Amino acid sequence: MKKRIGFIGVGIMGKPMAKNLLKAGYEVTCYDINSLAVDEVVKAGAKKGDSPKQVAQQSDVVITMLPNSPHVREVVLGENGVLEGAREGLILVDMSSIDPIVSREISAKVSEKGVIMLDAPVSGGEPKAIDGTLSIMVGGPEEAFKQVEDILKAMGSSVVLVGDIGSGNVTKLANQIIVALNIAAMSEALVLAAKAGVDVEKVYKAIRGGLAGSAVLDAKAPMVMNRNFKPGFRIELHIKDLMNALDTGHSVGAPLPLTSQVMEIMQALKVDGKAMDDHGGIIQYYEKLAKTEVKKQ
C-alpha cells in the first residue's frame, strides 16, 4: 500500500512536484498560504489541508517545499505546525533549499517526538519539476531514505543519498555555486562576443559541443538570446542560496571568493529592480556595463 503524502508549499516548484506524485498514484494532501495554488493542485486530485498540523495528522510522509530556513522552521516547529500533528514514525522530507545547520537543528528537535527527517533539496528549476526529472540530493538516515526513495523518484530522475542530515543542503549549495558561476561566465563571454560584433547565436553553437559546453549553457543561452527572463529560478532565490553558501563557508573555514563576486552582481541586479527575473538575467549586469545587448541577429 502506498504511503499517504502531505505536501506543504505548492509554489513554482512545489505545485508540479505535487502533481507528479498524484500522477504516480499517491494520495496527496496539500497546504499553502496561497489558496489559489492549493485549489489548482486539488483540481488535479489532491485533498486540501487546513494547516501543517492537519496535513501531518493525515500523512505517513510530509514533504515541505518552502522559500528559506525561517519558513521551514515555522511550518515544522511553529504553532499548528507539522510537529504538533505528527505521530512517531512519520518521515519529514524537507525539499527546500535552506541552511544545512538549520536542517540539523530541526532534525534534532523533531527526533524528540520520533519523527525522522531527511533534507532533500532539488536542482533543475521549474521545467524539470514539471517533467519530473529533477536532481534530488538527500541527507539523512539510509533506512528512512529507502522508505521514500520511490516517492522521490516520482519527482526526479536522479535521487542520491549523499550523507547524514544536512548533507543534502551542503550538496545543493555546491550546486548553486557552480550554476551561478556558470551563468556569470556565460554572460561575460556572450557580452564580449556581442560587443565585438560577432553573431552570438553562432558563438553559442560553436562552443556548446566543446569543453565550454554545459547544461547551464544549453538551458540559459537560448533564453538570453530570446530576451526571456521569465523566472524558472528567480535571482532573489539564488541570492538566498548564495547567502547560505557564504555563511556555511565561513562557518567551516572554506573561503568562497568567486561566490562572493557573483553574489554582489546579483545584489546589483536586485537594486536595479530585477530580483524577480530568472537567474539567467545575470547577463543584464554585464550588458549594462558594456552598453550592449545579447540577442539573436
N, C-alpha and C positions, 0 to 999 in steps of 0.2 A: 504493500500500500504506500502511495506517495505521501511524502510529508506535506503538512499544511504550512504555507509560507505567508508570513506577514511582510509587507514591503512598505517602508516609510521613506518618503521622498521621491515623488514621481515628477521630477523636472525634466530638463532637456535630456538627461541621460537615463534617469530612473524610469520614465514613462515607457520608452521602448524596451527596456530591460524587463519590466514587469509584464509587458505584453508578450514577450518571448517566453516567459515562464508559463503564461496562460496557454500559448500555442503548444507548449510541451506537455500540457495536460495537468499542470499543477493547480491546486486550489489556492488562490491568492486573495488576501485581504490587504487593502492598501490605505494609507493615510498620508495626507499632506495638508499644510495650512492653505494651499491653493485648491479650493474646492472644484474649480473648473478642470484642473489637471486630474483630480481624482475621478470626476464624472466621466472623463474620456476613457480611463482605464476600466471603470465599472461597465461602461458600454461594451468593452472588449471581453467582459465576462468575470471581472473581479468583484469581490464584496467590498463594501465601504466600511472603513473603520472610523470610530468616533474619536479615538485618541491613541497614542502609542501604547498606553496601558491595555486598552481593549484589544488592540491588534495582537499584543503579546499573549493575552489570555486565550486567543483563538488559534495560536500558531505553535508549530513544532520548531520552526526556524524563522527568525526575524532578520530581514535584510534592511540595512539603513544606507541611503544614498543621499548625503547631505553636503552643504557647501564647505563647512570647515569645523575645526575642533569644538568650538563652543556650542554649535548646533547639535553635534553628536552627543556631547556631554549632557545637554539639556534634555534631548529626546530620550536618552537611555536612563539617566540618573535623576532627572527633574521630576516635578510634580506630575502625576498621571503619565509617568514615563514607562519605558519598556520594563525596567526592573520591578516596578510595582505590580505589573501584571504577569511577570514571568514565573514559571514553576521550575523546579530543579530539573536539569537535563536539557533545558531549552538551549539552542545554539544561536548565538548572535553573530551575524556576519556583517561587519561594517565595511561597505564598499566605497565609502567616502575617501577622499584624499586628505589626510589630516597629519598632524604632528605625531610621529611614532611614539614619543614619550606619553602623549595623551592616550594613545591606543593602549599602552601598557597600564596606565593608571585606571582607565575604565575597565579593562580586563580584570585587574586585581579586585576592583570593587564588586563587579557582577559575580565573580567566582565565589564570593562570600555567601551567595544565595544558590550556588550550584549551577549557575549559568556559564556556559563555555563560550568564549569569544574568539573569533577569527578576524583579522584585518585583511581585507581583500580588495584593494584599490584596483582600478582598471585603466587601460590605455586604449586609445582608438577613436575617441570622440563620438559625436552623435551618429555619423554614418555606420560605424561598426557596432554601436549599441543597437541600431535599427536592424542590421542584418545578422546580429548575434555572433559576431566574430571578434569580440573584444579580447584583449590580452589581460588576463587576470592574475595578479601576483599575490600570493596568500601567505600570511603568517599566523602561526598558532599550532595547537596540538594535532598530530597526524591523524589520530583516531577521529577527531571531530571533522577534519578535512575530508576524510574518506566518506563520512556520512553526508556531506553536502557537495561532493565533487560532481555528481550528476546534475545537481541544481545549477552549479556554476557553469557547467558545460552547455546548459541550455541558453546561456548568455554570451559565452566566449568560446573561441576556437583554440585558445592557449590558456590552460589553467595549471599553474605551477606553484607548489608549496615550496617556499624559499627559506623557511626557518621558523623561529619562535614568534610569538605575538610581537608586533611592531616591525617585523622584517618585511612584511608586505608594503608598508608605507615607506620604509627606507628604500626599497626597490623602486617604488613609484617616484620618489624624489630623484633618484638617479636617472630614471626615465625622463622626467620633466626637465632636468638639466640638459640632457642630450637633445631633446626636442627643441628647447628654447635656443640653444646654441646653433643647432642645425638651421633653424629658421633665420636667425641673425646672419649666419654665414651665407645662406642663400640670398638674403636681402642685399648684403654688401655686394655680392657677385653680380646679381642681376641689375642693380642700380649702376654698377660700373659699366656693364655691357650697354645699358640704355644710354648712359651719358656719353659713351664713346661712339654712339651711333650704330651699334650692331643690333640686328633683329633678335630680341630676347627669346622669342619662341624657338628660333633656330639654335640659339646658345643652349637652351634647356634640352632640346632634342639631342644635341651633340654630346652633352656631358652626362646625361642621365644613365647611360649604359656603362660608364667608366667608374673609377674609384670615387668620384664625387657624387655618384648616384645614391639615392636613399629613399626610403618610404616617405620621409618628410618632404623631400624634394618633389616626389611624384604627387603627393597629396596637396601641397601648398602652391607650387609654381603655377599650375593651371588656374587656380583660384585667383592668385595675384594678377596674372595676365588678363583675366576677365574682370578685374576690379571687383571681385566678390569677397567682401569681408563679413558676410553673414556668419554669425558665430556657430561653429561646431564646438569650439572651446574658447571661451572669452579670455581676453587679455587680463581682465581683473581676476579671473580664477587662476591664471598662470602666475600672476603676481603673488597670490596666496601660496601657491605651491613652492615658488622660489623663496619666499619668506621662510616657509617651514624648512626648506633645504638649507638656507643660510643659518638659521637657528640651530638646526641639528649639526651642521658642520662645525659651528662654533662650540657646541657642547661636547663634541667628540674630538676636537682638535684637528679638523680637516679643512684647511683653507680652500675657498672656492672663488678665486679671483675673477674668472670669466663669468661665473654665475652672477656675481655682484654687478658686473658691467651690463649684462643683458637685463638685469633687474632694473637698473637706472634707465635704460632705454624704454622699458615698459612703463616705468613711472612717468617718464616724459610724455608718453602717449596718453596715459591716464589724465594728466594735466591738460592735454590737448583735446580732451573730450572723446577719446577713442577706447575707453575701458571696456565697452560692450562689444567691440569689434572682435572678430576671430583673431587668434594669435598670429595668423599669417599676416595680419596688419602691422606687424613689426616693421615691415618694409617701408611703411609710410614715414617712419622716423628718418630712414636713410634718404628717401625721396625728398623730404623737406630740406635736408642738409645739401643735397646735390642739385636741388631745383629741377628735378626731372620726374618722370612717371614711367613705371614699368607696365607696359600693356602690349597686347598684340598689335602688330602693324597692319 
